[in-house]
Amino acid sequence: MIEIPVELGARRYTISIGHGALDLLPDLLGAFRGRPTVVVASRRVWGLHGKRVSRALAPLTRRAPILLPDGERYKSRATLNLLHDRFLEANLARDGLVIALGGGVVGDLTGFAAATYMRGLDWIGLPSTLLSMVDSSIGGKVGINHPLAKNLIGAFHQPRAVVADPTLLETLPGRQCQSGAYEALKCAVLGDRALFRALAQAPPALRNWDPIEMERAIAASCRIKAEIVERDERESGLRRVLNLGHTLGHALETVTAYRRFTHGEAVGWGLVGAATIAMRRGLLDEATTSAIVAAVDRLGPRPPLNGLPEAAILAALERDKKKQAGRVPFILPTAVGRVVVQLDVSSAEIRRALREMRARRPS
């Protein structure tokens, strides 16, 4: 078992990572026994793992779970209202506890529902996808999408614990595992050359990767994010670097109504775009640009950018929630392990990068 503390004073919590960690939930979550508890899960994940999770959580709750549909388009006001209704039906009060079992959509929704119900309930994350294990379950960013912009409505509400069991990934569709691999690669480009080398040599989509290597990659990604969150919990400065690949990626998701790309696939394209812009600016040499693009491609194919109007993508970028003083910050790599924040990336640069990205044929 690998344990990574997230040191946030009174909001401190631990990320526990290990094969079989779900079976240790009675011990890992023992401090929460006796509290009114509900579980929120995706229907697919509950169908696959519900019996096992029910047994593990029996000391905490025997209530029927609240089941949600899968898909980014359900990270909406309507689903948030449904969760609030179910919390009321369960008679949850301020001492209630909410456990989120699922991927990033379930985690973001459940965390935001917990943040906004009775001005804040405690919640715990049990991520079931690689993407949620390495990224979305950590750091306390919770929220829902607006039809015009991803994650526009949200809050900072830290979990009380996160338990990541990689055995759940054995039933994860290949495309979803690949999606999480792009987020791990983002962390590697941000600050871990060893992780970058490991991912560059890993099997496509990380399928059938050595279990120890998988745990190490998850833990390395979590450490990078935890260290940044500890230094800048509410994204007043440093935490912006975690948006590497996300600025353009979120725009791609928005203009396709969250249906063409998985989040990770959009981030993969965003990494290619960031590296391309950085190279054209003279911030990143061609060899490192090629290495980053090759690492993205190695993880697997992504839906093409064909048919996406540049004007619509630029309009979506203009609505980015991180925009300040009329400018959208771009995180650009200067090497594997180093990035800079650039506030003056022009529409012309973005258009050129998009044209170059469309012309590529990902392997």
C-alpha positions as CSV (number, residue, x, y, z in Angstrom):
1,M,0.0,0.0,0.0
2,I,1.3,3.4,-1.0
3,E,0.0,6.3,1.1
4,I,0.4,9.9,0.0
5,P,-0.6,12.7,2.4
6,V,-2.1,15.9,1.1
7,E,-1.0,18.4,3.7
8,L,-3.7,21.1,3.9
9,G,-3.9,21.7,7.7
10,A,-7.3,20.9,9.0
11,R,-8.3,19.6,5.6
12,R,-5.5,17.1,5.5
13,Y,-6.2,13.7,3.9
14,T,-4.5,10.7,2.6
15,I,-4.5,9.1,-0.8
16,S,-4.2,5.3,-0.4
17,I,-3.1,3.3,-3.5
18,G,-2.8,-0.4,-3.8
19,H,-4.1,-3.5,-5.5
20,G,-6.8,-4.8,-3.1
21,A,-7.2,-1.5,-1.3
22,L,-11.0,-1.8,-1.6
23,D,-11.0,-4.8,0.6
24,L,-9.3,-2.8,3.3
25,L,-11.9,-0.1,3.4
26,P,-13.2,-1.1,6.9
27,D,-9.7,-0.3,8.2
28,L,-8.9,2.7,5.9
29,L,-12.2,4.4,6.7
30,G,-12.7,3.2,10.2
31,A,-12.7,6.7,11.6
32,F,-16.0,7.4,9.7
33,R,-18.0,4.5,11.3
34,G,-21.3,5.5,12.8
35,R,-22.0,8.4,10.5
36,P,-25.1,8.5,8.2
37,T,-23.5,7.5,4.8
38,V,-24.7,7.2,1.2
39,V,-22.8,5.9,-1.8
40,V,-23.0,7.5,-5.2
41,A,-21.8,5.3,-8.1
42,S,-22.1,5.0,-11.9
43,R,-24.4,2.3,-13.0
44,R,-21.7,0.5,-14.9
45,V,-19.2,0.5,-12.1
46,W,-21.8,-0.6,-9.6
47,G,-22.8,-3.5,-11.9
48,L,-19.2,-4.6,-12.0
49,H,-18.0,-4.0,-8.5
50,G,-21.1,-3.3,-6.4
51,K,-21.1,-6.6,-4.4
52,R,-17.5,-6.2,-3.5
53,V,-17.9,-2.6,-2.5
54,S,-21.1,-3.3,-0.5
55,R,-19.3,-5.9,1.5
56,A,-16.4,-3.6,2.2
57,L,-18.6,-0.7,3.2
58,A,-21.1,-2.7,5.3
59,P,-19.6,-1.3,8.5
60,L,-20.4,2.2,7.2
61,T,-23.7,1.9,5.4
62,R,-26.2,-0.6,4.1
63,R,-28.3,1.9,2.2
64,A,-28.9,1.3,-1.5
65,P,-26.5,3.3,-3.6
66,I,-27.5,6.3,-5.7
67,L,-26.8,5.3,-9.3
68,L,-25.9,7.7,-12.1
69,P,-25.6,7.3,-15.8
70,D,-22.2,7.4,-17.4
71,G,-21.0,10.2,-19.6
72,E,-19.7,13.8,-19.4
73,R,-23.0,15.2,-20.6
74,Y,-24.6,14.1,-17.3
75,K,-22.3,16.4,-15.3
76,S,-25.1,18.8,-15.3
77,R,-27.5,20.9,-13.2
78,A,-30.2,18.2,-13.7
79,T,-28.0,15.4,-12.2
80,L,-26.9,17.7,-9.4
81,N,-30.6,18.4,-8.5
82,L,-31.2,14.6,-8.5
83,L,-28.4,14.1,-6.0
84,H,-29.7,16.8,-3.7
85,D,-33.1,15.1,-3.9
86,R,-31.6,11.7,-3.0
87,F,-29.7,13.2,-0.1
88,L,-32.9,14.7,1.3
89,E,-34.7,11.3,0.8
90,A,-31.9,9.7,2.8
91,N,-32.3,12.3,5.6
92,L,-28.7,13.3,5.4
93,A,-27.8,16.1,7.8
94,R,-24.6,18.0,8.4
95,D,-23.0,14.9,10.0
96,G,-23.7,13.0,6.8
97,L,-20.9,11.3,4.7
98,V,-21.0,10.8,0.9
99,I,-18.8,8.3,-0.9
100,A,-18.2,8.6,-4.6
101,L,-17.5,5.4,-6.5
102,G,-16.7,6.0,-10.2
103,G,-14.8,8.1,-12.6
104,G,-14.3,11.8,-12.9
105,V,-17.9,12.6,-13.7
106,V,-19.2,10.8,-10.6
107,G,-16.4,12.3,-8.4
108,D,-16.9,15.9,-9.7
109,L,-20.7,15.7,-9.4
110,T,-20.7,14.0,-6.0
111,G,-18.1,16.3,-4.5
112,F,-20.0,19.3,-5.7
113,A,-23.3,17.9,-4.4
114,A,-21.6,17.4,-1.1
115,A,-20.1,20.9,-1.2
116,T,-23.5,22.5,-1.8
117,Y,-25.9,20.4,0.3
118,M,-26.5,22.0,3.7
119,R,-23.4,24.2,3.1
120,G,-21.0,21.2,3.0
121,L,-20.9,17.5,3.8
122,D,-17.8,15.4,4.1
123,W,-17.1,13.1,1.1
124,I,-14.7,10.3,0.2
125,G,-13.4,9.3,-3.3
126,L,-13.2,5.8,-4.5
127,P,-11.9,6.4,-8.1
128,S,-12.6,3.6,-10.5
129,T,-10.9,4.9,-13.7
130,L,-7.3,5.7,-14.3
131,L,-8.0,9.3,-15.1
132,S,-9.8,9.8,-11.7
133,M,-7.0,8.0,-9.9
134,V,-4.2,10.2,-11.2
135,D,-6.1,13.5,-11.4
136,S,-9.7,14.3,-10.8
137,S,-10.1,12.7,-7.4
138,I,-7.3,14.7,-5.9
139,G,-7.2,18.4,-5.1
140,G,-10.8,19.2,-4.2
141,K,-12.0,20.7,-7.5
142,V,-15.6,19.7,-7.8
143,G,-18.3,20.9,-10.2
144,I,-20.5,20.6,-13.2
145,N,-20.4,21.7,-16.8
146,H,-22.3,24.5,-18.5
147,P,-23.4,23.9,-22.1
148,L,-21.0,26.6,-23.2
149,A,-18.0,25.8,-21.0
150,K,-16.6,22.8,-19.1
151,N,-16.4,22.9,-15.3
152,L,-17.8,26.4,-15.3
153,I,-19.8,25.9,-12.1
154,G,-18.0,24.5,-9.2
155,A,-16.2,24.8,-5.9
156,F,-13.1,23.8,-3.9
157,H,-14.2,21.0,-1.5
158,Q,-11.5,18.6,-0.4
159,P,-12.3,15.0,0.1
160,R,-11.7,13.4,3.5
161,A,-9.9,10.4,1.9
162,V,-9.1,8.9,-1.4
163,V,-8.7,5.2,-2.0
164,A,-7.4,4.0,-5.4
165,D,-7.5,0.3,-6.1
166,P,-5.9,-0.5,-9.5
167,T,-7.8,-3.9,-9.6
168,L,-10.8,-1.8,-10.7
169,L,-8.9,-1.0,-13.9
170,E,-9.1,-4.6,-15.0
171,T,-12.7,-4.1,-16.2
172,L,-12.0,-0.6,-17.6
173,P,-12.6,-0.3,-21.4
174,G,-9.3,0.2,-23.3
175,R,-10.4,3.7,-24.4
176,Q,-11.0,4.8,-20.8
177,C,-7.7,3.4,-19.6
178,Q,-6.0,5.3,-22.5
179,S,-7.8,8.4,-21.4
180,G,-6.3,8.3,-18.0
181,A,-2.9,7.6,-19.4
182,Y,-2.9,11.0,-21.1
183,E,-3.4,12.6,-17.7
184,A,-0.5,10.6,-16.2
185,L,1.6,11.8,-19.2
186,K,0.6,15.4,-18.4
187,C,2.0,15.0,-14.9
188,A,5.2,13.5,-16.3
189,V,5.7,16.5,-18.7
190,L,5.0,18.8,-15.7
191,G,7.6,17.4,-13.4
192,D,8.7,13.8,-13.6
193,R,11.2,12.6,-16.2
194,A,11.3,9.1,-14.8
195,L,7.5,8.8,-15.2
196,F,7.9,10.2,-18.7
197,R,10.4,7.5,-19.6
198,A,8.2,4.8,-18.0
199,L,5.1,5.9,-20.0
200,A,7.2,6.2,-23.2
201,Q,8.0,2.5,-22.8
202,A,4.7,1.3,-21.5
203,P,2.3,-0.7,-23.6
204,P,-0.4,1.2,-25.6
205,A,-3.2,2.5,-23.3
206,L,-1.2,0.9,-20.4
207,R,-3.2,-2.3,-21.0
208,N,-1.6,-5.3,-19.2
209,W,1.1,-3.2,-17.8
210,D,3.1,-4.7,-14.9
211,P,0.9,-4.1,-11.7
212,I,3.9,-2.6,-9.8
213,E,4.7,-0.2,-12.6
214,M,1.0,0.8,-12.7
215,E,1.0,1.5,-9.0
216,R,4.2,3.5,-9.3
217,A,2.8,5.6,-12.2
218,I,-0.4,6.3,-10.3
219,A,1.5,7.3,-7.1
220,A,4.0,9.5,-9.1
221,S,1.1,11.3,-10.7
222,C,-0.7,11.8,-7.4
223,R,2.5,13.1,-5.7
224,I,3.0,15.7,-8.4
225,K,-0.6,16.9,-8.0
226,A,-0.6,16.7,-4.2
227,E,2.6,18.8,-3.9
228,I,1.2,21.5,-6.2
229,V,-2.2,21.6,-4.4
230,E,-0.5,21.9,-1.0
231,R,1.3,25.0,-2.3
232,D,-1.7,26.6,-4.0
233,E,-5.0,25.0,-3.0
234,R,-7.3,27.5,-4.7
235,E,-5.4,28.1,-7.9
236,S,-4.2,31.6,-7.2
237,G,-0.9,30.9,-9.0
238,L,1.2,27.7,-9.2
239,R,-1.8,25.4,-9.5
240,R,-2.5,26.8,-12.9
241,V,0.3,24.6,-14.3
242,L,-2.0,21.5,-13.8
243,N,-3.9,22.9,-16.8
244,L,-1.2,21.8,-19.2
245,G,-3.0,20.3,-22.2
246,H,-6.4,21.3,-20.7
247,T,-6.9,24.8,-22.1
248,L,-7.2,23.6,-25.6
249,G,-8.5,20.2,-24.5
250,H,-11.5,21.8,-22.7
251,A,-12.3,23.8,-25.8
252,L,-12.3,20.7,-27.9
253,E,-14.7,19.0,-25.5
254,T,-17.0,22.0,-25.4
255,V,-17.4,22.4,-29.2
256,T,-18.2,18.7,-29.6
257,A,-20.8,18.8,-26.8
258,Y,-18.6,16.3,-24.8
259,R,-19.4,13.5,-27.2
260,R,-16.5,13.1,-29.6
261,F,-13.6,12.9,-27.2
262,T,-13.0,11.5,-23.8
263,H,-11.5,14.0,-21.4
264,G,-8.1,12.3,-21.6
265,E,-8.2,12.2,-25.5
266,A,-8.9,16.0,-25.5
267,V,-6.0,16.5,-23.1
268,G,-3.8,14.4,-25.3
269,W,-4.6,16.7,-28.2
270,G,-4.1,19.6,-25.9
271,L,-0.6,18.3,-25.0
272,V,0.3,18.1,-28.7
273,G,-1.1,21.7,-29.2
274,A,0.9,23.0,-26.2
275,A,4.1,21.4,-27.4
276,T,3.5,22.7,-31.0
277,I,2.9,26.3,-29.8
278,A,5.9,26.1,-27.4
279,M,8.2,25.0,-30.3
280,R,7.0,27.7,-32.6
281,R,7.7,30.2,-29.9
282,G,11.3,28.9,-29.5
283,L,10.5,27.7,-25.9
284,L,10.9,24.0,-26.7
285,D,13.4,22.3,-29.0
286,E,12.2,20.1,-31.9
287,A,13.6,16.9,-30.4
288,T,11.7,17.3,-27.1
289,T,8.6,18.4,-29.1
290,S,8.8,15.2,-31.1
291,A,9.3,13.1,-27.9
292,I,6.2,14.5,-26.3
293,V,4.1,14.1,-29.4
294,A,5.4,10.5,-29.8
295,A,4.6,9.7,-26.2
296,V,1.1,11.0,-26.7
297,D,0.7,8.9,-29.9
298,R,2.1,5.8,-28.3
299,L,-0.7,5.7,-25.8
300,G,-3.2,5.2,-28.6
301,P,-5.2,6.8,-31.3
302,R,-7.5,9.8,-30.7
303,P,-10.6,10.9,-32.6
304,P,-9.6,13.3,-35.4
305,L,-10.0,17.1,-35.3
306,N,-11.7,17.1,-38.7
307,G,-14.7,19.3,-39.1
308,L,-14.2,21.4,-36.0
309,P,-14.4,25.1,-36.9
310,E,-11.5,27.1,-35.7
311,A,-13.8,30.0,-34.9
312,A,-15.8,27.8,-32.5
313,I,-12.7,26.5,-30.8
314,L,-11.4,30.1,-30.3
315,A,-14.8,31.2,-29.0
316,A,-14.8,28.3,-26.5
317,L,-11.3,29.4,-25.4
318,E,-12.6,32.9,-24.8
319,R,-15.1,31.4,-22.2
320,D,-12.4,29.5,-20.4
321,K,-13.0,29.9,-16.6
322,K,-9.3,30.7,-16.0
323,K,-9.4,33.8,-18.1
324,Q,-8.0,36.9,-16.3
325,A,-7.9,40.5,-17.5
326,G,-9.2,39.3,-20.9
327,R,-6.4,36.8,-21.4
328,V,-6.5,33.0,-21.3
329,P,-3.3,31.5,-19.7
330,F,-1.6,28.7,-21.7
331,I,0.7,26.3,-20.0
332,L,3.6,25.5,-22.3
333,P,6.4,23.0,-21.8
334,T,10.0,24.2,-22.1
335,A,11.4,20.7,-21.4
336,V,10.2,17.4,-20.0
337,G,9.8,18.4,-16.4
338,R,9.5,22.2,-16.8
339,V,6.6,24.4,-18.0
340,V,5.9,28.2,-18.1
341,V,2.7,30.1,-18.0
342,Q,2.1,32.3,-21.1
343,L,-0.6,35.0,-21.2
344,D,-0.1,36.3,-24.7
345,V,-0.8,33.3,-26.9
346,S,-2.5,34.8,-30.0
347,S,-5.4,33.5,-32.1
348,A,-3.0,33.2,-35.0
349,E,-0.8,30.9,-33.0
350,I,-3.7,28.7,-32.0
351,R,-5.0,28.6,-35.5
352,R,-1.6,27.5,-36.8
353,A,-1.3,24.9,-34.2
354,L,-4.7,23.5,-35.0
355,R,-3.9,23.3,-38.7
356,E,-0.7,21.4,-37.9
357,M,-2.5,19.1,-35.6
358,R,-5.2,18.4,-38.2
359,A,-2.5,17.6,-40.7
360,R,-0.9,15.0,-38.4
361,R,-1.8,11.3,-38.6
362,P,-1.6,9.9,-35.1
363,S,-0.2,6.4,-34.9
